[in-house]
Amino acid sequence: MTSAAGEGNVPKKVPSVGEGPTHIKRASTEKLREVFLRYASHKKDGKSYMTGDDFVRGFLGLFPETAFNEDSVKLLAGIADTSKDGLISFAEFQAFEGLLCTPDALYKTAFQLFDTQGNGTVAYADFVNVIQKTTLYAKLPLKLDGSFMERYFGKTKQRAINYAEFSQFLHDFHEEYAMEAFHSKDPSGSGYISTLDFKDIMVKVKKHLLTPEVKDNIVAITEGKKVSYPYFMAFNSLLNNMELIKRIYLNATNGNRLQPITKDELLHSAQMMSQITPLEIDILFQMAGVIHQTGRIVYSDLSNIAPEHYAKHMTHRLAEIKAVSSPDDRGFLIQILESAYRFTLGSIAGAAGATAVYPIDLVKTRMQNQRTGSFIGEVAYRNSWDCFKKVVRHEGVLGLYRGLVPQLVGVAPEKAIKLTVNDLVRDKIGDKGVVPLYGEILAGACAGGSQVIFTNPLEIVKIRLQVAGEIASGAKVRAWSVVKDLGLFGLYKGARACFLRDVPFSAIYFPMYAHTKSLFADEDGYNSPISLLVAGAIAGIPAASLVTPADVIKTRLQVVARTGQTTYTGVLDATRKIMREEGPRAFWKGTAARVCRSSPQFGVTLVTYELLQRLFVVDFGGNRPTGSDVKKVKTVEPTVFKQNPDHIGGYQAAVPIVNGIETKFGLSLPRFASSIQSPPKT
């Protein structure tokens, strides 16, 4: 009979290649001592100590159940209790905090879990004692005295292994355990096991590598056929190496996470980069085909197949609300609430961006309004820097913020509407978060056009306030007086020029930002705040510079012409007169200042907008910003509870790393007292 292994396509997974150090800053001794004393309940010789229960259940917040498993709590407490006297001193508490800040904290923590004697090595008896208390051994109690154990601990099992050796042993042990499980299901030595036996092994031994989608489709992936040993090994190897597969994919697409690729394209890239086998690639496409039913894969398919990175649990969120149970529940009201949510965050982000670059905006406006050819000596500023210095000299530092209040009032509808409409149109056009280029351009254009209706009145008031300081003897100009002078229709003076500027600006900016952000994302598709800021700033350079002529025309139309200055009746009239009187270079006045303003402004605005959506997560069933999270599906139910504010310094990683021992090594400890029977002695 032909085995599934001989023809199938199933994914494989290896220890995450992309995992890096957490780089957590250590807490001060004073703050650590304060936290320690808050939880230490035991006194001995005048000193305070934490019991195992204080540390694991009180401080870490693990095992909150009444019927908790005492052996599990004792083992976890032993990680910090290096003296193994049952009590954790402040010195031990601080030492463990330092260990959690190291790049290999996950492996070191696992090592200390098995170093039950506290002598810096793991003996055979120590390892067996801990393994027999795990749920892994309870589900599949295989022999622990075979040739594999002899290779590490010696034939007489008297050799102890150090930390470096243990890190390799722990990796090899799990693979050996899986192979032993296969042989236990194949007592006749045929080289095949049934699909149900294959699923049983994967669920019991490799549960930490299975996403819910993979777990639910194991039988479908193998097509119900018997599974050969090569197929079994390739399946596990693929799951162990998914981070490497991601890099192979990115190599094949030149970093494009949205480009679908075929099996042959991925295989060609794999042969250039690694020793991923054709069988493993077959399994990957078979798995993706069963789950997504397409002949190609994209980056998100790999992320959904890959196990979750344990460090993802370290993401801090101030709020997380689920407005709907599933995307199918998205009604009209929910969509309105989603737009209101985005509008609110966009308003805050826009205000932050506008305030950061407002002095540059004022200099840009004055440079664009500066006219040549009308009066001798009318040129007040030689360049943008000269303008900046003269404003500070004659009007003070606060002069750089003339018109800021109406700008902040206007920036709420301006940036918020722009961001909200762009997201809304992208949601409507996109398919599962993937938006074609024409859709990105259309969404940006709609965003730019929508903002003009609401912001043109506020912008004309802002501009007139910005140039008011140029007239030394003039009366003080206030926003309300400008509104009264202009009237309703006057507030929309230059609106057509605004459309000419804002529609192409947004049509260029938002697609440029989306692709630049994707380029700067890490191997998991996640964007750090710095990468968001840089992507936003870079995208602003071409967008701001290319629409400068329209911005110059808009400024001339909206500013009150002084006596003797040329007046304009419309966009075409202004274009002709500027060209005739000042030449083509006049259309590019203030380009540098405009780029210096718009580029950082949108960088600050977009990074603020996306970080707010990360901190205040509200799931409306729609799409979240790409790059907000490491897009991996949970493989196990993590023992994570509400973030404890006392988890300072390295202890921010304590609970995620304890979870990592489960999700990366599959070594979960029973939570309840009745979860596991006393194991037989070995």
Helices and strands as residue ranges (DSSP letters): H 4-7, H 29-39, E 42-44, E 47-51, H 52-53, I 54-59, H 70-80, E 87-88, H 90-100, H 105-114, H 124-131, H 135-139, H 147-153, H 163-185, E 192-193, H 195-205, G 207-209, H 212-216, H 218-221, E 227-228, H 229-240, H 242-252, H 263-273, H 278-292, H 299-305, G 310-314, E 319-322, G 327-329, H 332-369, H 384-395, G 397-401, H 404-429, H 437-468, H 479-490, H 495-520, H 529-546, H 548-558, H 571-582, G 584-588, H 591-615, E 616-619, G 649-653, H 654-665
